[in-house]
């Protein structure tokens, strides 16, 4: 048991305090740097990029207006499906 005294052991159910403390610190940092605004902007940039690449390559690309969930649909009918 001596080895256990010199190592970090974590449980899956967060029975020690490190998990909840880390979660709260992450939420605090997320709010402080306004990460949600950055993520929304990056989602918009990705969707615009997909739409531009699709149009320039003649692909029927569709992206939803809901930017928080970035999804790419290729509207192609295939006989192999």
Secondary structure, DSSP 8 states (H G I E B T S, - for coil): -HHHHTS----TT--SSHHHHHHHHHHHHHHHTTHHHHHHHHHHHHHHHHHHHHHHTT--EE--S-TTS---EE----TT-
